[in-house]
Amino acid sequence: MIGAALFAAMVALIPSYSGLEPAAMWTLFILIFAAGLWMTEAIPAFSVAILIIGLEILILGRPGGVYATGVKDWQMFVAPWASPIMWLFMGGFVLGQAAQTTGFDRMMARFVLKWFGSRPSNVLLGAMGLTFVFSMFMSNTATTAMMMSVMAPVIAGIDKKDPFVKALLLGVPFAANVGGMGTIIGSPPNAIAAGLLSETHAISFIEWMTLGLPPAIVLFFIAWLYLRFAHPSNSETLDLRGLEWETRTGSLLPMWKRLLVFPVFILTVLLWMTGSIHGMPTAVVSFIPITIFAVTGILNVAEIRRLQWDVLMLMAGGLSLGVAIQKSGLATWLLGLIPMDTMGLLAIAFVLAYITTLLSNFMSNTAATNILAPLGMAVAVGFEPIVVIPLALGASAAMCLPISTPPNAIAFATGDLKSTDFLRGGILMGILGPVLSTLWVFWMLG
């Protein structure tokens, strides 16, 4: 922490930058300090987010200091915690937790997988397809853990020397990572980008799907084809009797509670996707599952405590950092440093998307987006979505290492994979993800 603070001070506070006002200078210090802590993991990622808000209040929010003029100006730095995008993401967490608690996720996975037959390539497609769809609407970490549990009996029935074991173990996290690109609630980077864009170019749930889902689907099939041919099965059929085992998760709950999850899940998703028809904001729709599951007892105190509050804190810190960068004038100053005329908008989008992908392989993709998305907003004034959305999508394409994403770590924890097993497929996704996302978004919006 001391090293990160000293480095941030040396870069932001000691040099004399032309046109950099004191408020922007201190914001630059906070940005570099936070980036150093996120990259070194000196403290947990959510702790960095809380520290960001605290420093903003202390340095920028103090009346008579370098920025604030009124006694309530500090509130702009905590306002993101109650922003609509936070409630939208919490609605996704609640849906996922309810599915886990009642066993709805496992029940659906086992039911659907039986329809894909026993051919190895079809089983791989089914497992990856289910993971992809679930990751669009619930935590990709929870989805991966669930699918690993469902597929465990199938994997156990395969000879450990069969290369197809690696195909199944890699297919689930790869599909979980790219599945998160498809919706606003699919991954925290998406929510951060949508939150930053809300004031200039508000992106609806269905609009994000039109921008994020097509490149995600292309990456999904590329990953499936790669795994199918890189790790072919030695058998023509697989033993799927393990899928007949019925999960006991949620079995102590009354049947009506277990069955209620399905219609609420479908209703919530449909309302999210049809906001232009009924006019209900997506954040307001999130209160439907939150309210119903709380009132009916499907989610009790224990389940609510298990929600990923650290991710919400991390998102809030990122959005608050974006507020400081915009309001302090740092965004305008940074804009003047980039040769927009010589690089062009598309080139800038490519560069930031690939930088985000690269950083996300070594640190939290949420933290990487927190650092770079506000910069994308600054350098593309008037065209922010063309830069910020590919940047967020690129964060989900980082999967070269076991530590790159929680889904990768869960698959690696099985003990049947080596670090190098992630590398070839991860590089393929890391190269194609940003370029597909950038070109698609540019074609749709440019």
C-alpha positions as CSV (number, residue, x, y, z in Angstrom):
1,M,0.0,0.0,0.0
2,I,2.8,2.4,0.8
3,G,4.5,1.6,-2.5
4,A,1.3,2.2,-4.4
5,A,0.7,5.5,-2.6
6,L,4.3,6.7,-3.2
7,F,4.1,5.8,-6.9
8,A,0.8,7.6,-7.2
9,A,2.2,10.7,-5.5
10,M,5.3,10.7,-7.8
11,V,3.2,10.5,-10.9
12,A,0.2,12.8,-9.9
13,L,1.4,15.2,-7.3
14,I,5.1,16.0,-7.7
15,P,5.2,16.9,-11.4
16,S,3.7,20.2,-12.6
17,Y,1.2,19.4,-15.4
18,S,0.0,22.2,-17.6
19,G,-3.7,22.8,-17.3
20,L,-4.2,20.3,-14.5
21,E,-6.3,21.8,-11.7
22,P,-5.8,20.8,-8.0
23,A,-9.0,18.8,-7.9
24,A,-8.1,16.9,-11.1
25,M,-4.5,16.4,-9.8
26,W,-5.8,14.7,-6.6
27,T,-8.3,12.7,-8.6
28,L,-5.4,11.4,-10.7
29,F,-3.6,10.4,-7.5
30,I,-6.7,8.5,-6.3
31,L,-7.0,6.8,-9.7
32,I,-3.3,5.7,-9.8
33,F,-3.3,4.7,-6.2
34,A,-6.4,2.5,-6.7
35,A,-5.0,1.0,-9.8
36,G,-1.8,0.0,-8.0
37,L,-3.7,-1.6,-5.1
38,W,-6.0,-3.5,-7.5
39,M,-3.0,-4.8,-9.6
40,T,-0.9,-5.8,-6.6
41,E,-3.9,-7.2,-4.6
42,A,-2.4,-5.6,-1.5
43,I,-5.9,-5.5,0.0
44,P,-9.1,-7.1,-1.3
45,A,-10.6,-5.5,-4.4
46,F,-13.8,-4.3,-2.6
47,S,-11.6,-2.7,0.1
48,V,-10.0,-0.6,-2.6
49,A,-13.4,0.5,-3.8
50,I,-14.4,1.6,-0.3
51,L,-11.0,3.4,0.1
52,I,-11.7,5.3,-3.2
53,I,-15.0,6.7,-1.8
54,G,-13.4,7.6,1.5
55,L,-10.5,9.4,-0.2
56,E,-12.9,11.3,-2.5
57,I,-15.0,12.4,0.5
58,L,-11.9,13.4,2.5
59,I,-10.0,15.2,-0.3
60,L,-12.6,16.3,-2.9
61,G,-15.7,16.5,-0.7
62,R,-14.4,18.8,2.0
63,P,-15.9,22.3,1.7
64,G,-13.2,24.8,1.2
65,G,-10.8,22.2,-0.1
66,V,-9.6,21.5,-3.7
67,Y,-13.1,20.9,-5.1
68,A,-16.2,21.1,-3.0
69,T,-17.9,24.4,-2.4
70,G,-21.1,23.3,-0.5
71,V,-21.5,21.1,2.6
72,K,-23.4,18.5,0.7
73,D,-21.1,18.1,-2.3
74,W,-19.6,15.0,-0.8
75,Q,-22.8,13.2,-1.5
76,M,-22.1,12.8,-5.2
77,F,-19.4,10.3,-4.3
78,V,-21.7,8.0,-2.4
79,A,-24.8,8.4,-4.7
80,P,-23.7,5.6,-7.0
81,W,-24.4,3.1,-4.3
82,A,-28.1,3.8,-4.8
83,S,-28.0,4.2,-8.5
84,P,-30.4,2.2,-10.7
85,I,-27.7,0.0,-12.1
86,M,-26.8,-1.2,-8.6
87,W,-30.4,-2.3,-8.1
88,L,-30.5,-3.9,-11.5
89,F,-27.5,-6.0,-10.7
90,M,-28.8,-6.8,-7.2
91,G,-32.0,-8.2,-8.9
92,G,-29.7,-10.5,-10.9
93,F,-28.0,-11.7,-7.7
94,V,-31.3,-12.3,-6.1
95,L,-32.5,-14.4,-9.1
96,G,-29.3,-16.4,-9.0
97,Q,-29.5,-17.0,-5.2
98,A,-33.1,-18.1,-5.4
99,A,-32.3,-20.6,-8.2
100,Q,-29.4,-22.0,-6.1
101,T,-31.5,-22.2,-2.9
102,T,-34.4,-24.0,-4.4
103,G,-32.2,-26.2,-6.7
104,F,-34.0,-24.8,-9.7
105,D,-30.7,-24.3,-11.6
106,R,-29.6,-27.9,-11.2
107,M,-33.0,-29.2,-12.0
108,M,-33.1,-27.3,-15.3
109,A,-29.6,-28.2,-16.1
110,R,-30.2,-31.9,-15.7
111,F,-33.5,-31.7,-17.6
112,V,-32.0,-29.9,-20.6
113,L,-28.8,-31.8,-20.8
114,K,-30.7,-35.1,-21.4
115,W,-32.0,-33.7,-24.7
116,F,-28.5,-33.3,-26.2
117,G,-27.8,-37.0,-26.5
118,S,-24.7,-38.9,-25.5
119,R,-22.3,-38.0,-28.4
120,P,-19.3,-36.1,-26.8
121,S,-19.5,-33.1,-29.1
122,N,-23.2,-32.7,-28.3
123,V,-22.7,-33.1,-24.5
124,L,-20.0,-30.4,-24.7
125,L,-22.4,-28.2,-26.6
126,G,-25.2,-28.8,-24.2
127,A,-23.0,-28.1,-21.1
128,M,-21.5,-25.0,-22.6
129,G,-24.9,-23.8,-23.9
130,L,-26.5,-24.1,-20.5
131,T,-23.6,-22.3,-18.8
132,F,-23.8,-19.6,-21.4
133,V,-27.5,-18.9,-20.9
134,F,-27.4,-19.1,-17.1
135,S,-24.4,-16.7,-17.0
136,M,-26.4,-14.1,-18.8
137,F,-28.8,-13.8,-15.9
138,M,-26.9,-14.9,-12.8
139,S,-23.3,-14.8,-11.4
140,N,-20.9,-16.7,-13.7
141,T,-19.1,-17.9,-10.6
142,A,-22.3,-19.5,-9.2
143,T,-23.1,-20.8,-12.7
144,T,-19.7,-22.5,-13.0
145,A,-19.9,-24.0,-9.6
146,M,-23.4,-25.3,-10.3
147,M,-22.5,-26.8,-13.7
148,M,-19.3,-28.4,-12.3
149,S,-21.5,-30.1,-9.8
150,V,-24.0,-31.2,-12.4
151,M,-21.3,-32.5,-14.8
152,A,-19.2,-34.2,-12.1
153,P,-20.9,-37.6,-12.4
154,V,-20.4,-37.5,-16.2
155,I,-16.8,-36.5,-15.9
156,A,-16.2,-39.2,-13.3
157,G,-17.4,-41.8,-15.8
158,I,-14.8,-40.8,-18.4
159,D,-11.3,-42.3,-18.5
160,K,-9.0,-39.7,-17.0
161,K,-6.6,-40.2,-20.0
162,D,-9.4,-39.2,-22.4
163,P,-8.6,-35.6,-23.7
164,F,-12.3,-34.9,-23.6
165,V,-12.2,-34.5,-19.9
166,K,-10.3,-31.3,-20.4
167,A,-12.8,-30.2,-23.1
168,L,-15.6,-30.4,-20.5
169,L,-13.7,-28.8,-17.7
170,L,-12.5,-25.9,-19.9
171,G,-15.8,-25.5,-21.8
172,V,-17.8,-24.6,-18.7
173,P,-15.7,-21.6,-17.6
174,F,-15.1,-20.4,-21.2
175,A,-18.9,-20.4,-21.8
176,A,-19.5,-18.7,-18.4
177,N,-17.0,-15.9,-19.3
178,V,-18.4,-15.1,-22.7
179,G,-22.0,-15.6,-21.6
180,G,-21.6,-12.7,-19.2
181,M,-21.2,-10.4,-22.2
182,G,-24.8,-10.9,-23.3
183,T,-26.7,-8.8,-20.8
184,I,-26.1,-5.8,-18.5
185,I,-26.4,-8.0,-15.4
186,G,-24.2,-10.7,-17.0
187,S,-21.0,-9.3,-15.5
188,P,-19.9,-6.4,-13.3
189,P,-17.9,-4.7,-16.1
190,N,-21.2,-4.5,-18.1
191,A,-23.0,-2.8,-15.2
192,I,-20.1,-0.4,-14.7
193,A,-20.1,0.6,-18.3
194,A,-23.9,1.0,-18.4
195,G,-23.8,3.0,-15.2
196,L,-21.2,5.4,-16.5
197,L,-23.2,5.8,-19.8
198,S,-26.5,6.4,-18.0
199,E,-26.1,10.2,-18.0
200,T,-25.0,10.6,-21.6
201,H,-26.3,7.6,-23.5
202,A,-28.6,5.4,-21.4
203,I,-28.4,1.8,-22.6
204,S,-31.6,-0.3,-22.0
205,F,-31.5,-4.0,-21.2
206,I,-32.5,-5.1,-24.7
207,E,-30.1,-2.6,-26.3
208,W,-27.2,-4.1,-24.5
209,M,-28.3,-7.5,-25.7
210,T,-28.2,-6.3,-29.3
211,L,-24.6,-5.1,-28.8
212,G,-23.2,-7.7,-26.5
213,L,-25.0,-11.0,-27.4
214,P,-24.0,-11.4,-31.1
215,P,-20.2,-11.3,-30.4
216,A,-20.7,-13.5,-27.4
217,I,-22.5,-16.1,-29.5
218,V,-19.7,-16.0,-32.1
219,L,-17.1,-16.5,-29.4
220,F,-19.2,-19.3,-27.8
221,F,-19.2,-21.3,-31.0
222,I,-15.5,-20.6,-31.6
223,A,-14.7,-21.9,-28.1
224,W,-16.9,-25.0,-28.7
225,L,-15.2,-25.8,-32.0
226,Y,-11.7,-25.2,-30.6
227,L,-12.3,-27.5,-27.6
228,R,-14.0,-30.1,-29.7
229,F,-11.0,-30.4,-32.0
230,A,-8.2,-29.6,-29.5
231,H,-9.4,-32.2,-27.0
232,P,-11.3,-34.9,-29.0
233,S,-13.0,-37.8,-27.2
234,N,-11.7,-41.4,-27.4
235,S,-15.3,-42.6,-27.2
236,E,-18.3,-42.3,-29.5
237,T,-20.8,-42.0,-26.7
238,L,-20.6,-41.0,-23.0
239,D,-22.3,-42.6,-20.0
240,L,-24.9,-40.0,-18.9
241,R,-26.5,-42.1,-16.1
242,G,-25.0,-39.7,-13.6
243,L,-27.5,-37.1,-14.8
244,E,-30.4,-39.2,-13.4
245,W,-29.3,-38.4,-9.9
246,E,-31.7,-35.8,-8.4
247,T,-30.2,-33.0,-6.4
248,R,-31.4,-32.7,-2.8
249,T,-30.8,-28.9,-2.8
250,G,-33.9,-27.2,-1.8
251,S,-35.7,-30.4,-1.1
252,L,-36.7,-29.3,2.4
253,L,-38.6,-26.3,0.9
254,P,-42.3,-26.7,0.1
255,M,-42.9,-27.6,-3.6
256,W,-44.8,-24.4,-4.3
257,K,-41.7,-22.3,-3.3
258,R,-39.5,-24.4,-5.6
259,L,-41.9,-24.0,-8.5
260,L,-42.4,-20.2,-7.9
261,V,-38.9,-19.5,-9.0
262,F,-39.5,-20.4,-12.6
263,P,-42.4,-18.0,-13.4
264,V,-40.7,-15.2,-11.5
265,F,-37.5,-15.8,-13.3
266,I,-39.2,-15.8,-16.7
267,L,-41.4,-12.7,-15.9
268,T,-38.4,-10.7,-14.7
269,V,-36.3,-11.5,-17.8
270,L,-39.2,-10.7,-20.1
271,L,-39.9,-7.4,-18.4
272,W,-36.2,-6.5,-18.7
273,M,-36.2,-7.3,-22.4
274,T,-39.5,-5.4,-23.2
275,G,-38.9,-2.1,-21.4
276,S,-39.6,-0.1,-24.5
277,I,-43.1,-1.6,-24.6
278,H,-44.3,-1.3,-21.0
279,G,-42.1,1.7,-20.0
280,M,-41.0,0.2,-16.7
281,P,-37.3,1.0,-15.9
282,T,-35.1,-2.1,-15.6
283,A,-34.1,-1.2,-12.1
284,V,-37.7,-1.1,-11.1
285,V,-38.3,-4.5,-12.6
286,S,-35.5,-5.8,-10.3
287,F,-37.8,-5.2,-7.4
288,I,-40.2,-7.9,-8.5
289,P,-37.9,-10.9,-7.7
290,I,-36.4,-9.0,-4.7
291,T,-39.8,-8.4,-3.2
292,I,-41.5,-11.7,-4.1
293,F,-38.6,-13.9,-2.9
294,A,-38.2,-12.0,0.3
295,V,-42.0,-11.9,1.2
296,T,-42.5,-15.6,0.4
297,G,-39.5,-16.7,2.4
298,I,-37.7,-18.2,-0.6
299,L,-34.8,-16.0,0.5
300,N,-34.4,-15.7,4.2
301,V,-31.7,-13.8,6.2
302,A,-29.0,-16.5,5.5
303,E,-29.6,-16.3,1.8
304,I,-29.5,-12.5,1.7
305,R,-26.2,-12.6,3.6
306,R,-24.8,-14.8,0.9
307,L,-25.4,-12.3,-1.9
308,Q,-22.1,-11.0,-3.4
309,W,-22.1,-7.7,-1.5
310,D,-18.3,-7.4,-2.2
311,V,-19.0,-7.2,-5.9
312,L,-21.7,-4.5,-5.4
313,M,-19.2,-2.5,-3.3
314,L,-16.6,-2.9,-6.0
315,M,-19.1,-1.6,-8.6
316,A,-20.0,1.3,-6.4
317,G,-16.4,2.3,-6.0
318,G,-15.8,2.2,-9.7
319,L,-18.9,4.3,-10.5
320,S,-17.8,6.8,-7.8
321,L,-14.3,7.0,-9.3
322,G,-16.0,7.8,-12.7
323,V,-17.9,10.6,-11.0
324,A,-14.7,12.1,-9.7
325,I,-12.9,11.8,-13.0
326,Q,-15.7,13.6,-14.8
327,K,-16.6,16.3,-12.2
328,S,-13.0,17.2,-11.3
329,G,-12.0,18.0,-14.8
330,L,-9.5,15.1,-15.1
331,A,-11.5,13.7,-18.0
332,T,-11.2,16.9,-20.0
333,W,-7.4,17.1,-19.3
334,L,-6.9,13.5,-20.3
335,L,-8.8,14.1,-23.5
336,G,-6.3,16.7,-24.5
337,L,-3.4,14.3,-24.2
338,I,-4.8,11.8,-26.7
339,P,-4.3,12.5,-30.4
340,M,-7.9,11.8,-31.5
341,D,-7.3,13.2,-34.9
342,T,-4.4,10.9,-35.7
343,M,-5.7,7.7,-34.0
344,G,-9.4,7.9,-34.8
345,L,-12.3,6.6,-32.8
346,L,-12.1,3.0,-33.9
347,A,-8.4,2.8,-33.1
348,I,-8.9,4.2,-29.6
349,A,-11.7,1.6,-29.1
350,F,-9.4,-1.2,-30.2
351,V,-6.6,-0.1,-28.0
352,L,-8.6,0.3,-24.8
353,A,-10.5,-3.0,-25.4
354,Y,-7.2,-4.9,-25.7
355,I,-5.6,-3.1,-22.7
356,T,-8.7,-4.1,-20.7
357,T,-8.5,-7.7,-21.8
358,L,-4.8,-7.8,-21.1
359,L,-5.1,-6.3,-17.6
360,S,-8.1,-8.5,-16.8
361,N,-6.0,-11.6,-17.2
362,F,-3.9,-10.6,-14.2
363,M,-6.4,-8.7,-12.1
364,S,-10.1,-8.5,-11.5
365,N,-11.9,-7.6,-14.7
366,T,-14.2,-5.4,-12.6
367,A,-11.2,-3.5,-11.3
368,A,-9.7,-3.2,-14.8
369,T,-13.0,-1.8,-16.1
370,N,-13.2,0.6,-13.1
371,I,-9.8,2.0,-14.1
372,L,-10.3,2.2,-17.9
373,A,-14.0,2.9,-18.5
374,P,-13.9,6.4,-17.1
375,L,-10.9,7.1,-19.3
376,G,-12.9,5.8,-22.3
377,M,-15.7,8.2,-21.4
378,A,-13.1,11.0,-21.3
379,V,-11.5,10.3,-24.7
380,A,-14.7,9.7,-26.7
381,V,-16.9,12.6,-25.7
382,G,-20.1,12.4,-27.8
383,F,-19.3,8.8,-28.9
384,E,-18.8,7.2,-25.5
385,P,-20.7,3.9,-26.1
386,I,-18.5,3.1,-29.1
387,V,-15.5,3.0,-26.8
388,V,-16.9,2.0,-23.4
389,I,-19.1,-0.9,-24.4
390,P,-16.3,-2.9,-26.3
391,L,-14.0,-2.1,-23.4
392,A,-16.4,-3.8,-21.0
393,L,-17.0,-6.7,-23.3
394,G,-13.3,-7.1,-23.7
395,A,-13.0,-7.6,-20.0
396,S,-15.0,-10.8,-20.3
397,A,-12.7,-12.2,-23.0
398,A,-9.8,-12.5,-20.5
399,M,-9.3,-16.2,-19.7
400,C,-5.7,-17.1,-20.3
401,L,-4.8,-18.1,-16.8
402,P,-6.5,-20.0,-13.8
403,I,-6.5,-16.7,-11.9
404,S,-8.0,-14.6,-14.8
405,T,-11.6,-15.2,-13.7
406,P,-13.4,-17.0,-10.9
407,P,-14.9,-19.6,-13.3
408,N,-11.4,-20.5,-14.5
409,A,-10.3,-20.8,-10.8
410,I,-13.2,-23.2,-10.1
411,A,-12.3,-25.4,-13.0
412,F,-8.6,-25.4,-12.1
413,A,-9.5,-26.4,-8.6
414,T,-10.7,-29.8,-9.8
415,G,-7.1,-30.8,-10.1
416,D,-7.5,-32.2,-13.6
417,L,-6.2,-29.1,-15.4
418,K,-2.8,-27.5,-15.8
419,S,-2.2,-23.7,-16.1
420,T,-1.1,-24.2,-19.7
421,D,-4.5,-25.8,-20.6
422,F,-6.1,-22.4,-20.3
423,L,-3.4,-20.7,-22.4
424,R,-4.2,-21.6,-26.0
425,G,-7.9,-21.2,-25.8
426,G,-7.5,-18.1,-23.6
427,I,-5.2,-16.4,-26.1
428,L,-7.7,-17.3,-28.9
429,M,-10.6,-15.7,-27.0
430,G,-8.4,-12.7,-25.9
431,I,-7.5,-12.0,-29.5
432,L,-10.9,-12.4,-31.1
433,G,-13.1,-11.0,-28.2
434,P,-12.0,-7.4,-28.4
435,V,-11.9,-7.2,-32.2
436,L,-15.3,-8.8,-32.6
437,S,-16.9,-6.7,-29.9
438,T,-15.4,-3.4,-31.2
439,L,-16.3,-4.0,-34.8
440,W,-19.9,-5.1,-34.0
441,V,-20.5,-2.1,-31.7
442,F,-18.9,0.3,-34.1
443,W,-21.1,-1.1,-37.0
444,M,-24.2,-0.9,-34.9
445,L,-23.6,2.6,-33.4
446,G,-21.0,4.2,-35.6
